[in-house]
Amino acid sequence: MSRSSARAATEPLAALVAVVAVSAGLALYAGALDEGLAAATGERDVAGPTADAVERRLTTGGVVDPARVSDSLSAIPSGYEGNVTLRAERQWSAGPTPPASADTDERTVSVALGPATVRRGRLRVAVWR
């Protein structure tokens, strides 16, 4: 038996597949660990998804209707309290005053101020227990 046939060798493609598999496993483990820690500590991003739901309730054709601000409180998840504030030349608000510890999300939206009058505004959603 020649000396070269006794050596172990790995095909480059097999090595590449192994590296990808190990990397994917580590990424999945890190993601699961992050979710587990967030659930254990009670830290969860509630304001972002709630702001998405509020914006969908307020928006028609890509423009927010300020008259719907008070109706948007129905998008607040059960077990939470919330405040929705819309600012564009004026301010519309619904819900109790949020505490300093409230989880908040703020975004830019287009606001209908009248017939053929649309201005840029800020939608702020605060959620807390």
N, CA, C and O of each residue as an XYZ file, in Angstrom:
516
protein
N       0.840     -1.157      0.000
C       0.000      0.000      0.000
C       0.896      1.234      0.000
O       1.820      1.352      0.805
N       0.609      2.126     -0.896
C       1.433      3.319     -0.990
C       1.072      4.289      0.139
O      -0.025      4.261      0.698
N       1.995      5.098      0.427
C       1.825      6.033      1.526
C       0.718      7.046      1.242
O       0.030      7.443      2.183
N       0.506      7.486      0.010
C      -0.487      8.488     -0.330
C      -1.910      7.960     -0.190
O      -2.819      8.753      0.056
N      -2.142      6.669     -0.335
C      -3.497      6.152     -0.218
C      -3.938      6.025      1.237
O      -5.128      5.844      1.491
N      -3.046      6.110      2.173
C      -3.387      5.991      3.593
C      -3.807      7.330      4.190
O      -4.259      7.371      5.334
N      -3.673      8.400      3.462
C      -4.027      9.729      3.972
C      -5.528      9.959      3.857
O      -6.171      9.504      2.912
N      -6.071     10.673      4.837
C      -7.486     11.051      4.785
C      -7.610     12.319      3.964
O      -6.790     13.229      4.084
N      -8.623     12.377      3.142
C      -8.850     13.554      2.311
C     -10.346     13.836      2.268
O     -11.166     12.918      2.305
N     -10.683     15.092      2.191
C     -12.085     15.499      2.116
C     -12.296     16.259      0.817
O     -11.482     17.094      0.424
N     -13.382     15.958      0.175
C     -13.723     16.682     -1.041
C     -14.067     18.124     -0.675
O     -14.666     18.355      0.376
N     -13.708     19.096     -1.505
C     -14.013     20.503     -1.197
C     -15.515     20.772     -1.069
O     -15.928     21.562     -0.220
N     -16.324     20.133     -1.893
C     -17.766     20.352     -1.828
C     -18.343     19.834     -0.511
O     -19.203     20.483      0.084
N     -17.883     18.683     -0.057
C     -18.355     18.129      1.211
C     -17.965     19.031      2.376
O     -18.747     19.222      3.308
N     -16.772     19.577      2.326
C     -16.322     20.478      3.386
C     -17.166     21.748      3.399
O     -17.528     22.247      4.465
N     -17.476     22.263      2.229
C     -18.297     23.462      2.125
C     -19.702     23.209      2.670
O     -20.246     24.043      3.393
N     -20.286     22.070      2.330
C     -21.612     21.709      2.838
C     -21.579     21.591      4.356
O     -22.514     22.029      5.025
N     -20.532     21.014      4.904
C     -20.415     20.872      6.354
C     -20.328     22.236      7.036
O     -20.945     22.442      8.081
N     -19.575     23.162      6.463
C     -19.460     24.507      7.032
C     -20.818     25.218      6.996
O     -21.191     25.879      7.965
N     -21.549     25.093      5.904
C     -22.870     25.716      5.791
C     -23.830     25.107      6.809
O     -24.607     25.833      7.428
N     -23.791     23.798      6.991
C     -24.676     23.131      7.941
C     -24.383     23.575      9.370
O     -25.311     23.832     10.137
N     -23.126     23.667      9.732
C     -22.755     24.118     11.083
C     -23.172     25.570     11.283
O     -23.683     25.923     12.346
N     -22.963     26.407     10.287
C     -23.350     27.821     10.390
C     -24.857     27.959     10.546
O     -25.315     28.749     11.371
N     -25.639     27.211      9.774
C     -27.102     27.264      9.882
C     -27.550     26.787     11.253
O     -28.462     27.369     11.840
N     -26.932     25.750     11.766
C     -27.276     25.256     13.099
C     -27.003     26.287     14.175
O     -27.819     26.467     15.079
N     -25.873     26.964     14.093
C     -25.555     28.012     15.066
C     -26.528     29.180     14.977
O     -26.930     29.733     16.001
N     -26.907     29.558     13.763
C     -27.862     30.656     13.591
C     -29.222     30.298     14.182
O     -29.844     31.121     14.854
N     -29.686     29.076     13.936
C     -30.963     28.638     14.508
C     -30.895     28.598     16.034
O     -31.839     29.007     16.709
N     -29.791     28.112     16.571
C     -29.629     28.047     18.019
C     -29.638     29.454     18.617
O     -30.293     29.686     19.633
N     -28.931     30.380     18.007
C     -28.881     31.751     18.517
C     -30.264     32.401     18.463
O     -30.645     33.118     19.389
N     -31.007     32.160     17.401
C     -32.362     32.709     17.293
C     -33.290     32.145     18.353
O     -34.055     32.886     18.969
N     -33.227     30.847     18.569
C     -34.069     30.214     19.595
C     -33.679     30.700     20.984
O     -34.546     30.926     21.828
N     -32.391     30.860     21.224
C     -31.923     31.352     22.516
C     -32.401     32.779     22.754
O     -32.814     33.119     23.863
N     -32.346     33.614     21.721
C     -32.796     35.002     21.850
C     -34.286     35.057     22.162
O     -34.703     35.814     23.039
N     -35.099     34.265     21.457
C     -36.544     34.236     21.718
C     -36.841     33.721     23.114
O     -37.726     34.234     23.798
N     -36.103     32.709     23.532
C     -36.304     32.147     24.866
C     -35.985     33.144     25.966
O     -36.708     33.235     26.958
N     -34.901     33.893     25.791
C     -34.536     34.897     26.790
C     -35.545     36.030     26.827
O     -35.875     36.525     27.904
N     -36.043     36.453     25.664
C     -37.041     37.517     25.620
C     -38.329     37.070     26.300
O     -38.955     37.851     27.017
N     -38.727     35.821     26.079
C     -39.942     35.312     26.713
C     -39.756     35.163     28.216
O     -40.689     35.415     28.979
N     -38.578     34.760     28.651
C     -38.317     34.561     30.077
C     -38.275     35.884     30.830
O     -38.704     35.953     31.982
N     -37.769     36.922     30.201
C     -37.675     38.217     30.871
C     -38.919     39.063     30.667
O     -39.045     40.127     31.274
N     -39.831     38.617     29.833
C     -41.052     39.375     29.593
C     -40.867     40.508     28.603
O     -41.804     41.267     28.355
N     -39.675     40.640     28.031
C     -39.428     41.692     27.059
C     -39.887     41.225     25.689
O     -39.405     40.221     25.164
N     -40.812     41.957     25.126
C     -41.357     41.596     23.834
C     -41.707     42.872     23.098
O     -42.249     43.800     23.698
N     -41.415     42.936     21.834
C     -41.767     44.121     21.057
C     -43.254     44.058     20.741
O     -43.682     43.319     19.855
N     -44.027     44.836     21.470
C     -45.471     44.860     21.267
C     -45.867     46.088     20.448
O     -46.831     46.042     19.684
N     -45.129     47.175     20.606
C     -45.503     48.425     19.948
C     -45.382     48.352     18.428
O     -46.225     48.906     17.723
N     -44.361     47.686     17.910
C     -44.180     47.608     16.453
C     -45.340     46.937     15.745
O     -45.931     47.534     14.845
N     -45.689     45.698     16.129
C     -46.836     45.052     15.487
C     -48.157     45.776     15.755
O     -49.047     45.789     14.905
N     -48.279     46.376     16.940
C     -49.504     47.124     17.247
C     -49.594     48.365     16.365
O     -50.674     48.702     15.879
N     -48.467     49.048     16.154
C     -48.458     50.225     15.283
C     -48.814     49.837     13.842
O     -49.484     50.595     13.142
N     -48.367     48.660     13.404
C     -48.753     48.178     12.070
C     -50.272     48.017     11.981
O     -50.892     48.442     11.006
N     -50.866     47.395     13.014
C     -52.319     47.178     13.019
C     -53.074     48.500     13.100
O     -54.089     48.673     12.425
N     -52.590     49.437     13.920
C     -53.231     50.751     14.037
C     -53.165     51.485     12.707
O     -54.155     52.072     12.270
N     -52.007     51.455     12.064
C     -51.862     52.151     10.777
C     -52.805     51.561      9.728
O     -53.390     52.298      8.934
N     -52.954     50.231      9.723
C     -53.891     49.615      8.776
C     -55.322     50.072      9.032
O     -56.078     50.281      8.084
N     -55.705     50.231     10.297
C     -57.071     50.677     10.621
C     -57.301     52.142     10.253
O     -58.416     52.529      9.904
N     -56.253     52.951     10.332
C     -56.383     54.381     10.051
C     -56.271     54.727      8.573
O     -56.735     55.786      8.150
N     -55.668     53.856      7.790
C     -55.291     54.186      6.420
C     -56.299     53.693      5.398
O     -56.784     52.563      5.457
N     -56.597     54.580      4.461
C     -57.390     54.230      3.290
C     -56.673     54.811      2.079
O     -56.478     56.022      1.986
N     -56.286     53.948      1.162
C     -55.588     54.416     -0.038
C     -54.249     55.059      0.268
O     -53.820     55.954     -0.459
N     -53.577     54.625      1.330
C     -52.269     55.141      1.675
C     -52.279     56.437      2.463
O     -51.221     57.004      2.736
N     -53.480     56.920      2.839
C     -53.594     58.182      3.565
C     -54.349     57.942      4.870
O     -55.395     57.292      4.875
N     -53.822     58.461      5.965
C     -54.431     58.295      7.281
C     -55.579     59.281      7.452
O     -55.459     60.459      7.117
N     -56.707     58.775      7.985
C     -57.875     59.599      8.275
C     -57.889     59.909      9.771
O     -58.103     59.002     10.575
N     -57.666     61.172     10.170
C     -57.619     61.515     11.597
C     -58.921     61.203     12.339
O     -58.893     61.005     13.553
N     -60.043     61.155     11.652
C     -61.319     60.868     12.308
C     -61.367     59.444     12.865
O     -62.208     59.139     13.710
N     -60.484     58.586     12.402
C     -60.479     57.191     12.854
C     -59.549     56.925     14.035
O     -59.438     55.780     14.473
N     -58.888     57.934     14.555
C     -57.903     57.726     15.623
C     -58.536     57.043     16.836
O     -57.955     56.108     17.386
N     -59.710     57.492     17.258
C     -60.332     56.880     18.441
C     -60.737     55.435     18.176
O     -60.726     54.619     19.098
N     -61.096     55.099     16.932
C     -61.454     53.722     16.585
C     -60.240     52.798     16.559
O     -60.388     51.580     16.664
N     -59.057     53.360     16.423
C     -57.847     52.547     16.286
C     -57.439     51.866     17.587
O     -56.599     50.966     17.569
N     -58.015     52.277     18.716
C     -57.667     51.649     19.996
C     -58.078     50.180     20.036
O     -57.573     49.419     20.862
N     -58.980     49.778     19.161
C     -59.376     48.366     19.122
C     -58.235     47.477     18.627
O     -58.317     46.255     18.743
N     -57.173     48.070     18.077
C     -56.016     47.292     17.618
C     -55.031     46.999     18.751
O     -54.082     46.238     18.562
N     -55.245     47.593     19.918
C     -54.362     47.342     21.067
C     -54.608     45.916     21.546
O     -55.765     45.538     21.731
N     -53.559     45.102     21.756
C     -53.747     43.713     22.183
C     -54.442     43.627     23.543
O     -54.295     44.512     24.386
N     -55.190     42.560     23.740
C     -55.866     42.379     25.022
C     -54.826     42.183     26.120
O     -53.789     41.555     25.908
N     -55.116     42.725     27.278
C     -54.174     42.672     28.388
C     -53.233     43.866     28.418
O     -52.437     43.998     29.348
N     -53.308     44.724     27.436
C     -52.455     45.908     27.353
C     -53.320     47.154     27.293
O     -54.489     47.107     26.910
N     -52.720     48.265     27.678
C     -53.343     49.566     27.475
C     -52.542     50.280     26.403
O     -51.375     49.959     26.176
N     -53.167     51.250     25.740
C     -52.447     51.913     24.676
C     -52.884     53.335     24.434
O     -53.958     53.762     24.858
N     -52.032     54.056     23.748
C     -52.296     55.425     23.355
C     -51.869     55.581     21.902
O     -50.791     55.138     21.505
N     -52.734     56.220     21.113
C     -52.439     56.501     19.711
C     -52.464     58.007     19.532
O     -53.456     58.657     19.860
N     -51.373     58.569     19.012
C     -51.277     60.012     18.790
C     -50.856     60.259     17.352
O     -49.895     59.668     16.860
N     -51.588     61.141     16.687
C     -51.310     61.519     15.303
C     -51.075     63.019     15.273
O     -51.885     63.792     15.784
N     -49.947     63.435     14.662
C     -49.616     64.852     14.553
C     -49.377     65.223     13.099
O     -48.573     64.603     12.403
N     -50.089     66.242     12.659
C     -49.882     66.821     11.327
C     -50.590     68.170     11.324
O     -51.795     68.236     11.083
N     -49.859     69.234     11.588
C     -50.392     70.582     11.747
C     -51.288     70.686     12.982
O     -51.331     71.738     13.620
N     -51.993     69.633     13.324
C     -52.794     69.521     14.545
C     -52.460     68.193     15.188
O     -51.669     67.413     14.657
N     -53.065     67.940     16.332
C     -52.806     66.677     17.022
C     -54.130     66.008     17.376
O     -55.064     66.645     17.861
N     -54.179     64.694     17.117
C     -55.310     63.856     17.499
C     -54.748     62.763     18.393
O     -53.691     62.201     18.107
N     -55.461     62.458     19.485
C     -54.962     61.457     20.409
C     -56.125     60.653     20.976
O     -57.227     61.172     21.149
N     -55.869     59.386     21.260
C     -56.874     58.515     21.870
C     -56.176     57.620     22.877
O     -55.067     57.144     22.637
N     -56.832     57.395     24.003
C     -56.271     56.535     25.042
C     -55.661     57.332     26.161
O     -55.436     58.534     26.024
N     -55.387     56.667     27.283
C     -54.796     57.348     28.432
C     -53.356     57.784     28.159
O     -52.707     57.299     27.232
N     -52.881     58.700     28.980
C     -51.501     59.170     28.863
C     -50.548     58.023     29.172
O     -50.669     57.397     30.225
N     -49.603     57.731     28.282
C     -48.694     56.592     28.505
C     -47.652     56.897     29.577
O     -47.191     58.032     29.700
N     -47.284     55.878     30.349
C     -46.190     56.073     31.306
C     -44.843     56.116     30.576
O     -44.754     55.759     29.401
N     -43.820     56.548     31.271
C     -42.483     56.647     30.660
C     -41.944     55.283     30.254
O     -41.106     55.191     29.357
N     -42.414     54.222     30.903
C     -41.904     52.873     30.610
C     -42.638     52.185     29.459
O     -42.363     51.024     29.155
N     -43.569     52.892     28.820
C     -44.352     52.284     27.739
C     -43.477     51.951     26.541
O     -42.526     52.668     26.231
N     -43.812     50.849     25.871
C     -43.147     50.454     24.628
C     -43.755     51.300     23.513
O     -44.974     51.295     23.346
N     -42.940     52.028     22.746
C     -43.470     52.950     21.743
C     -42.913     52.655     20.356
O     -41.832     52.087     20.198
N     -43.692     53.063     19.359
C     -43.263     52.982     17.968
C     -43.774     54.240     17.287
O     -44.927     54.628     17.474
N     -42.921     54.873     16.501
C     -43.298     56.108     15.817
C     -42.922     55.989     14.355
O     -41.862     55.463     14.015
N     -43.806     56.486     13.483
C     -43.544     56.412     12.048
C     -44.145     57.608     11.327
O     -45.053     58.267     11.835
N     -43.625     57.877     10.135
C     -44.129     58.951      9.292
C     -45.262     58.420      8.430
O     -45.158     57.340      7.849
N     -46.355     59.193      8.349
C     -47.519     58.801      7.548
C     -48.030     60.008      6.778
O     -47.683     61.146      7.093
N     -48.845     59.760      5.781
C     -49.539     60.817      5.057
C     -50.903     60.995      5.702
O     -51.619     60.019      5.926
N     -51.274     62.262      6.006
C     -52.500     62.540      6.746
C     -53.419     63.411      5.901
O     -52.993     64.430      5.358
N     -54.684     63.005      5.791
C     -55.696     63.790      5.070
C     -56.234     64.863      6.005
O     -56.886     64.553      7.002
N     -55.961     66.128      5.685
C     -56.438     67.237      6.509
C     -57.705     67.860      5.957
O     -58.326     68.690      6.620
N     -58.088     67.480      4.781
C     -59.289     68.005      4.142
C     -59.346     67.492      2.723
O     -58.481     66.727      2.297
N     -60.372     67.914      1.980
C     -60.453     67.487      0.584
C     -59.223     67.971     -0.200
O     -58.931     69.166     -0.237
N     -58.526     67.046     -0.811
C     -57.332     67.325     -1.617
C     -56.210     67.976     -0.816
O     -55.343     68.632     -1.393
N     -56.213     67.804      0.504
C     -55.151     68.345      1.351
C     -54.531     67.211      2.150
O     -55.129     66.699      3.096
N     -53.328     66.829      1.756
C     -52.607     65.744      2.433
C     -51.255     66.293      2.888
O     -50.524     66.907      2.111
N     -50.941     66.059      4.159
C     -49.681     66.525      4.722
C     -48.950     65.360      5.380
O     -49.548     64.342      5.727
N     -47.653     65.537      5.540
C     -46.854     64.539      6.239
C     -47.121     64.679      7.733
O     -47.232     65.788      8.256
N     -47.224     63.534      8.413
C     -47.472     63.551      9.848
C     -46.720     62.432     10.547
O     -46.051     61.622      9.906
N     -46.838     62.395     11.869
C     -46.197     61.365     12.694
C     -47.261     60.609     13.460
O     -48.105     61.205     14.129
N     -47.214     59.290     13.357
C     -48.107     58.406     14.098
C     -47.283     57.774     15.212
O     -46.261     57.138     14.950
N     -47.721     57.945     16.440
C     -47.015     57.388     17.603
C     -47.973     56.463     18.340
O     -49.089     56.853     18.685
N     -47.528     55.240     18.576
C     -48.316     54.244     19.292
C     -47.520     53.839     20.525
O     -46.351     53.466     20.425
N     -48.164     53.915     21.692
C     -47.542     53.499     22.946
C     -48.383     52.370     23.537
O     -49.611     52.443     23.562
N     -47.700     51.321     24.014
C     -48.388     50.153     24.570
C     -47.716     49.787     25.893
O     -46.489     49.787     25.993
N     -48.515     49.480     26.895
C     -47.986     49.080     28.198
C     -48.994     48.196     28.907
O     -50.154     48.108     28.504
N     -48.538     47.538     29.974
C     -49.424     46.698     30.799
C     -49.893     47.460     31.993
O     -50.646     46.928     32.808
